[in-house]
Amino acid sequence: MSTPLAAAEVFRAVMTAAGWRCQCTGRCGNPHAKSGARCPREHDKYAGKHGGPVRLMAAAADPLTSERRAAALGAGELRAWCPQCLTAARRAAKRPAPAAPDTSQGALFDL
């Protein structure tokens, strides 16, 4: 298995805890329904016929955590993420929450 040059011990601890598989359970917007509600991508394995090998990353469990703050976290606070899930989870977390329905017009369509 390939490992990064820096913080290899932390990386191995996170990947071992994750079983060398992405730990996304849908925060990216994909329910991963075909793989038991967890991303099927594994470290150093191919994601498909036309892509290269997947390189998982040890990143904060909360996708909005800054990279600088995540660098100070311990292995217990990190999760294994594939690049696609982490990017999509960050994008989804930054998206504003849907607005609550306006109750002032609640009876507008009542007959």
HELIX and SHEET records of a PDB file:
HELIX    1   1 ALA A    8  ALA A   18  1                                  11    
HELIX    2   2 ALA A   33  SER A   35  5                                   3    
HELIX    3   3 GLU A   67  ALA A   70  1                                   4    
HELIX    4   4 ALA A   75  GLU A   77  5                                   3    
HELIX    5   5 PRO A   83  LYS A   94  1                                  12    
HELIX    6   6 THR A  103  GLN A  105  5                                   3    
SHEET    1   A 2 MET A  57  ALA A  60  0                                        
SHEET    2   A 2 LEU A  78  TRP A  81 -1                                        
END                                                                             
